[in-house]
Amino acid sequence: MTAKSKANSDTLLSMDYCPLEIEREIREFWEKNHIQERLMEHREKSNIDVLGWVEGPPTLNGIPHVGHARGRVMKDLWFRWRTMQGYFVPFWAGWDCQGLPVELEVEKLLGVRNKRELLERVGEERFVEECKKTIMRYHKEWVEADRKLGIFIDQKKAYWTYKDEYIEREWQYLKRAWEQGLLEEGYYVVAYCPGCQTSLSSAEVGYEGSYVEVEDPSLYFKFRIADKPDEYFLVWTTMPFTVVTDLMLAVHPEAEYAKVQVGNEKWIMVRQRVEPVMQELGIKEYAVVKTVLGKSLEGVKYDYPFKDLIPKQAELDKHPLVHRVVCEDFVDVNTATGVVHLSPGNGEEDFVAAQKRGVPVFAPFDDEVKFTSDAGIFQGVFARDADAMVIEELRKRGLLVKADMIRHEYPTCWRSHHKLVWLARREYFLRTDRINDKVVAAAEKV
């Protein structure tokens, strides 16, 4: 290296390189000379075309993390690239200020456990004000983060989802959806979060990380066949509380079912599961005395055990199809006993099975997933807390075969991490299935 080139290297490549200082200088230059505003004004007046842009708004319920920063930098790069090509991109910020993420954050700050306590102790007006304070506090953090990242997003033209004009537009779209038959009120079984007190879509239930390993009861119990004091259907469940809402038993029509002599009793279960179930129950002395096809069991009446505890169930028992065996192809004969107890108020397939037969749906739950007065002695008890009560009542009646605990994967709410419960509820649904063709056609034009 010559002395001249060495001197130039010493001048150009200083050992005092400080990226933070360079960032500060560039940022101050941009701000002092209004580079962002001038660029937007120029491109708005002189461009080869306009590229539509809607900022997918971050929710103002926390400070931005590295994942947010990465996403916003990628958006900014796209904006700069398209702008340099001559396009005008209305790169305007957007802020999601509503919904459960913000509500849950504020509920945590206020120290409330559920919506009922929130309304009683805090009140709706104060809650709304606290939500607004929270989003404004986090908004400052987000704007400062954007500034430090050097993002050229227009904060002055940002949209806020809590503003009246935004909400008004939402109502306009809902009105159009209603007029076009896309919005309808319905009564279906939905995944429901007791903590958030709201239903979840099937997509939300399937979010990565939603399924976690939990411990639940593993319960074998019996339903006595009406007018046959020594014959029973053997059933297995991990959700004992659903016995409260039981209305039917399901078997597979084409599967072979066995009557198994166990002591002085006969238990009915699918034939191929007799040996594994007996082994799990620790029963060595048993004998298969008869086999029949599942469809021959259709219509068999069984004694619902809690009619004395739940007057509403005693009323429902008078229905010609309630507490009877039905045939369904969805019955899995490779697990448990092949006899599935159906609670239309707590299961999607159960609900469909009841609807197509005209069987009433029994779903005595409030918004906190506590049993209502229709559930008799279970009134006021949270559904999953009723598991122990159900097990004990079955034990008293001599219907409990085995109660254990099992670890398995179960879906939880991605927001609150509460275990989900499936409930029949009256809600509004957007029928996106009716516009699938239009959506695909629109996407193909992009």
C-alpha positions in Angstrom: 0.0 0.0 0.0 1.4 3.4 -0.9 1.6 6.3 1.5 -1.1 8.1 -0.5 -3.6 5.3 -0.4 -2.8 4.7 3.3 -3.6 8.3 4.0 -6.9 8.1 2.1 -7.8 4.9 4.0 -7.1 6.6 7.3 -9.4 9.5 6.3 -12.3 7.5 4.9 -12.4 4.5 7.3 -12.5 6.0 10.7 -12.2 3.8 13.7 -14.9 6.0 15.3 -17.7 4.4 13.3 -20.9 4.8 15.4 -24.1 3.5 13.7 -26.4 5.1 16.2 -24.9 8.5 15.5 -25.2 8.0 11.8 -28.9 6.9 12.2 -29.5 10.1 14.3 -27.9 12.3 11.7 -29.9 10.8 8.8 -33.1 11.0 10.8 -32.5 14.6 11.7 -31.7 15.4 8.1 -35.0 13.8 6.9 -37.0 15.5 9.5 -35.4 19.0 9.1 -35.8 18.9 5.3 -39.3 17.2 5.4 -38.0 14.5 3.0 -40.9 12.1 3.7 -43.6 14.8 3.1 -41.9 16.1 0.0 -41.5 12.7 -1.5 -45.2 11.9 -0.9 -46.4 15.2 -2.4 -44.2 14.8 -5.5 -45.4 11.2 -6.1 -49.0 12.1 -5.6 -48.7 14.8 -8.3 -46.3 12.9 -10.7 -46.6 9.1 -11.0 -47.1 6.4 -13.5 -50.0 4.9 -11.4 -51.5 4.5 -8.0 -50.9 1.4 -6.0 -53.6 0.7 -3.4 -52.3 0.1 0.1 -54.1 -0.7 3.4 -52.0 -1.0 6.4 -52.8 -4.1 8.4 -53.1 -2.3 11.7 -51.1 -3.5 14.7 -53.2 -3.7 17.9 -52.3 -1.1 20.5 -52.3 -3.4 23.5 -48.5 -3.6 24.0 -45.1 -2.3 22.8 -43.7 -3.4 19.4 -41.4 -6.4 19.5 -38.8 -7.6 17.0 -41.3 -9.4 14.9 -43.3 -6.2 14.5 -40.1 -4.3 13.6 -39.2 -6.9 10.9 -42.7 -6.7 9.3 -42.8 -2.9 9.3 -39.3 -2.7 7.8 -40.3 -5.1 5.0 -43.4 -2.9 4.3 -41.2 0.2 4.2 -38.8 -1.4 1.7 -41.7 -2.3 -0.6 -43.0 1.3 -0.4 -39.6 2.8 -1.2 -39.1 0.3 -4.1 -42.4 1.1 -5.7 -42.0 4.8 -5.1 -38.6 4.8 -6.8 -40.3 3.0 -9.8 -42.6 6.0 -10.1 -45.8 4.8 -8.4 -47.8 6.7 -5.8 -48.3 4.5 -2.8 -50.7 6.0 -0.1 -48.5 4.6 2.7 -50.8 5.6 5.6 -50.6 4.2 9.1 -53.5 2.3 10.8 -54.1 1.5 14.4 -56.3 -1.3 15.7 -57.8 0.1 19.0 -60.7 -2.3 19.7 -61.5 -5.9 20.4 -60.4 -8.4 22.9 -56.6 -7.8 22.9 -57.1 -4.2 24.2 -59.9 -5.2 26.5 -57.9 -8.0 28.1 -54.9 -5.8 28.6 -57.1 -3.2 30.4 -58.9 -5.8 32.4 -55.6 -7.0 33.7 -54.6 -3.5 34.6 -57.9 -3.0 36.5 -57.6 -6.4 38.2 -61.0 -7.7 37.1 -61.6 -11.4 36.5 -64.6 -11.4 34.2 -67.1 -9.2 32.3 -69.7 -9.3 35.1 -67.2 -8.0 37.6 -66.0 -5.4 35.1 -69.5 -4.0 34.6 -70.3 -4.1 38.3 -67.1 -2.7 39.8 -65.7 -0.5 37.0 -68.6 0.4 34.7 -68.8 0.7 31.0 -67.9 4.4 30.7 -64.8 4.2 32.8 -63.7 1.0 31.0 -64.0 2.7 27.6 -61.9 5.7 28.9 -59.3 3.3 30.3 -59.1 1.6 27.0 -58.5 4.9 25.2 -55.8 5.8 27.7 -54.1 2.5 27.1 -54.1 2.7 23.3 -52.7 6.3 23.4 -49.9 5.3 25.7 -48.9 2.4 23.5 -49.4 4.6 20.3 -46.6 6.8 21.5 -44.3 3.8 21.8 -45.2 2.6 18.3 -44.7 6.0 16.6 -41.3 6.4 18.3 -40.3 2.9 17.2 -41.3 3.8 13.6 -39.3 6.9 13.8 -36.2 5.1 15.0 -36.5 2.5 12.3 -36.7 5.3 9.7 -40.0 4.1 8.3 -41.7 6.6 5.9 -45.3 5.7 6.9 -47.6 8.7 7.1 -48.8 9.1 10.7 -50.9 12.2 10.0 -53.3 10.3 7.7 -53.5 7.2 10.0 -56.9 5.6 10.5 -58.0 4.6 14.0 -60.6 1.8 14.4 -62.3 3.5 17.4 -63.1 6.7 15.5 -66.8 7.2 14.7 -66.2 7.4 10.9 -64.5 4.0 10.9 -67.2 2.4 13.0 -69.9 3.9 10.8 -68.3 2.3 7.7 -68.3 -1.0 9.5 -72.0 -0.7 10.1 -72.5 0.1 6.4 -70.7 -3.1 5.4 -72.7 -5.1 7.9 -75.9 -3.6 6.5 -74.8 -4.6 2.9 -74.0 -8.1 4.1 -77.4 -8.4 5.7 -79.1 -7.2 2.6 -77.2 -9.7 0.4 -78.0 -12.6 2.7 -74.4 -12.9 3.9 -75.0 -12.0 7.5 -77.4 -14.2 9.4 -78.4 -15.1 13.0 -78.0 -18.7 13.8 -77.9 -21.2 16.6 -74.9 -23.5 16.3 -72.2 -25.1 18.5 -69.1 -22.9 18.6 -65.8 -23.0 20.3 -66.1 -20.6 23.3 -63.5 -19.1 25.6 -64.8 -18.7 29.2 -62.1 -16.0 29.9 -62.7 -13.8 26.9 -66.4 -14.7 26.9 -66.5 -14.9 23.2 -66.6 -17.5 20.5 -63.6 -18.4 18.3 -63.5 -19.2 14.6 -62.3 -22.6 13.5 -59.2 -20.9 12.1 -58.4 -19.5 15.6 -58.9 -22.9 17.2 -56.3 -24.2 14.8 -53.7 -21.5 15.5 -50.1 -22.8 16.0 -49.6 -23.4 19.7 -53.3 -23.4 20.6 -53.3 -27.1 21.4 -51.5 -27.8 24.7 -51.1 -30.8 26.8 -53.6 -30.8 29.7 -54.8 -33.2 32.3 -58.5 -34.2 32.2 -60.7 -36.9 33.7 -60.8 -40.2 31.9 -64.2 -41.7 32.8 -65.8 -45.0 32.1 -69.5 -45.1 33.1 -72.7 -47.0 32.4 -76.2 -46.0 31.1 -78.8 -48.6 32.1 -81.1 -49.9 29.4 -84.7 -49.1 30.2 -86.7 -52.1 31.5 -83.5 -54.2 31.6 -82.1 -53.7 35.1 -78.9 -55.7 34.4 -78.0 -54.4 30.9 -75.9 -51.3 30.3 -74.2 -49.3 27.5 -70.6 -48.7 28.5 -69.4 -45.1 27.6 -66.1 -43.3 27.9 -65.5 -39.5 28.1 -62.9 -36.9 29.1 -65.6 -34.3 29.8 -67.9 -35.6 32.6 -69.8 -32.3 32.7 -71.4 -33.1 29.4 -73.4 -35.9 31.1 -75.5 -33.0 32.4 -76.5 -32.2 28.9 -76.6 -35.8 27.5 -79.6 -36.5 25.2 -78.6 -39.5 23.0 -76.2 -42.4 22.6 -74.6 -43.1 19.2 -73.4 -46.3 17.7 -71.9 -47.1 14.3 -74.7 -48.8 12.2 -72.4 -51.3 10.4 -70.1 -52.2 13.3 -70.4 -55.4 15.4 -71.4 -54.8 19.0 -71.0 -57.2 21.8 -73.0 -58.0 25.0 -70.3 -58.7 27.5 -71.1 -60.6 30.7 -69.3 -58.9 33.6 -70.4 -60.4 36.9 -74.2 -60.2 37.0 -74.3 -57.5 34.4 -74.2 -57.3 30.6 -72.3 -54.4 29.1 -72.7 -53.3 25.4 -69.7 -52.0 23.5 -68.2 -52.4 20.0 -66.8 -56.0 19.6 -63.3 -55.1 18.5 -62.7 -53.0 21.6 -63.8 -55.6 24.2 -60.3 -57.0 25.0 -58.5 -53.6 25.2 -61.2 -52.0 27.3 -61.4 -55.0 29.7 -57.6 -54.9 30.1 -57.7 -51.2 30.8 -60.4 -51.7 33.4 -58.5 -54.5 35.0 -61.3 -57.0 34.5 -60.2 -60.6 33.8 -63.5 -62.5 34.2 -65.8 -61.6 31.4 -67.5 -63.3 28.4 -69.0 -62.2 25.1 -72.5 -63.7 25.2 -73.9 -62.1 22.0 -73.1 -59.9 19.1 -75.3 -57.7 17.0 -74.9 -55.0 14.3 -75.1 -51.4 15.6 -78.2 -50.6 13.5 -80.2 -53.2 15.5 -79.6 -51.0 18.6 -81.2 -47.9 17.1 -84.1 -46.6 19.1 -83.2 -48.5 22.3 -84.2 -46.4 25.3 -81.8 -45.9 28.2 -82.4 -44.5 31.7 -80.8 -41.0 32.1 -79.5 -41.1 35.6 -79.9 -37.5 36.7 -83.6 -36.9 36.1 -84.1 -36.4 39.9 -81.3 -33.8 40.0 -82.2 -31.9 36.7 -86.0 -31.4 36.3 -85.5 -30.1 32.8 -84.0 -33.5 31.8 -87.0 -35.2 33.2 -89.2 -33.1 30.9 -86.9 -33.7 27.9 -87.1 -37.5 28.6 -90.7 -37.4 27.4 -89.6 -36.6 23.9 -89.8 -39.8 21.7 -86.2 -39.5 20.6 -84.5 -38.2 23.7 -82.3 -40.7 25.7 -82.4 -43.2 22.9 -79.7 -44.9 20.7 -79.1 -43.4 17.3 -76.9 -44.6 14.4 -74.1 -42.3 13.1 -71.2 -43.0 10.8 -68.9 -40.6 12.7 -68.7 -43.0 15.6 -65.1 -44.1 16.0 -65.0 -47.9 16.6 -61.2 -48.0 17.0 -61.1 -46.1 20.3 -62.9 -46.2 23.7 -66.1 -48.3 23.6 -67.6 -47.4 20.3 -70.7 -46.0 22.2 -70.7 -42.2 22.1 -72.8 -40.2 24.4 -74.2 -37.2 22.6 -74.7 -33.7 24.1 -76.1 -31.5 21.3 -75.4 -28.4 23.5 -71.7 -29.3 23.7 -70.6 -31.0 20.5 -70.7 -30.1 16.8 -71.5 -33.6 15.5 -73.9 -34.1 18.4 -75.7 -30.9 17.4 -76.0 -32.0 13.8 -77.3 -35.4 14.9 -80.0 -33.7 17.0 -81.0 -31.2 14.4 -81.6 -33.7 11.6 -83.8 -35.7 14.0 -85.7 -32.8 15.5 -84.3 -33.5 18.9 -84.2 -30.4 21.2 -80.8 -28.9 22.2 -80.2 -28.6 25.9 -77.5 -26.0 26.6 -78.1 -24.5 30.1 -75.0 -22.2 30.2 -74.5 -18.5 30.8 -71.8 -16.3 29.3 -69.3 -17.4 32.0 -70.0 -21.1 31.1 -71.7 -21.7 34.4 -74.8 -23.8 34.5 -78.1 -22.0 34.6 -81.2 -22.9 36.7 -82.2 -25.3 34.0 -79.3 -27.6 35.1 -80.9 -28.2 38.5 -78.4 -28.9 41.3 -75.5 -27.9 39.0 -76.8 -24.3 38.8 -74.0 -21.7 39.2 -71.2 -24.2 38.8 -68.6 -23.6 36.1 -68.8 -26.4 33.5 -65.4 -27.9 34.1 -65.8 -27.6 37.9 -68.8 -29.8 37.5 -66.7 -32.8 36.4 -66.1 -33.9 40.0 -69.8 -33.5 40.9 -70.8 -35.7 38.0 -68.3 -38.4 38.9 -69.5 -38.4 42.4 -73.2 -38.6 41.4 -72.4 -41.5 39.0 -70.6 -43.2 41.9 -73.6 -42.9 44.2 -75.8 -44.5 41.6 -73.4 -47.4 41.0 -72.8 -46.3 37.4 -69.2 -45.4 37.7 -66.9 -48.0 36.3 -63.5 -46.3 36.4 -62.4 -42.7 37.0 -58.8 -41.7 36.2 -56.8 -38.8 34.9 -55.3 -38.6 31.4 -52.9 -36.2 29.7 -53.8 -35.2 26.2 -53.7 -32.3 23.8 -56.6 -29.9 24.1 -57.3 -26.6 22.3 -56.9 -23.3 24.3 -57.7 -19.7 23.5 -54.8 -18.0 21.8 -55.6 -14.8 23.7 -56.3 -15.8 27.3 -55.0 -19.4 27.2 -58.2 -20.7 28.8 -59.3 -24.2 27.8 -62.1 -23.9 25.2 -65.6 -25.2 25.7 -67.9 -26.1 22.8 -71.4 -24.5 23.4 -74.6 -24.2 21.4 -75.1 -20.4 21.2 -77.2 -17.9 19.3 -74.8 -15.7 17.3 -74.4 -13.8 14.1 -72.4 -15.5 11.3 -70.9 -14.2 8.0 -71.6 -16.7 5.3 -68.3 -16.3 3.4 -69.0 -19.7 1.8 -71.6 -17.9 -0.4 -69.0 -15.6 -2.0 -66.1 -18.1 -2.5 -66.3 -17.9 -6.3 -66.2 -14.1 -6.2 -63.2 -14.0 -3.9 -61.3 -16.4 -6.1 -62.2 -14.4 -9.2 -61.0 -11.2 -7.6 -57.8 -12.8 -6.4 -57.0 -14.0 -9.9 -57.1 -10.4 -11.2 -54.4 -9.2 -8.8 
